[in-house]
């Protein structure tokens, strides 16, 4: 049997803070405590690192109030801290949204500001999506980096659709 690393989130349990752990087999390799004022939103592997999105505890989540930690997945060492919330981590890029409309569903307009982190460095991408005529409001499904563009996926009364936005290095 091949043992693969597993990354676990342990919620706070007094007197212990919330934490993220890497476990190989039955062995905990590293543990990273999360400050009490932050709550984990998501965690994904991308660009060879682990990315953990953290937002203020007990508040309405605004992308601008969140931060995303870039961690070495082997050691748990924090390599960097980026502003914004993690939307997707891929092998070649990580998409962090630094500002956005408050809601994701039944929208007429969705605006966002994002940072796309790549091995060559970060690039900023901004965009706005408006409802299609005669299709009603739309739901935002996600953002993904494809080639040199950021693809926003949405669903409305007429079906699934995408819009792409370019990014300047």
Secondary structure, 3 states (H helix, E strand, C coil): CCCCEEEEEECCECCECCEEEEEECCEEEEEEECCCCEEEEEEEEECCEEEEEEEECCCCCCHHHCEEEEECCCCCCEEEEEECEEEEECCCCEEEEEEECCCCCCECEEEEEEEEEECCEEEEEEEEEECCCCCCCEEEEEEEEECCEEEEEEEECCEEEEEEEECEC
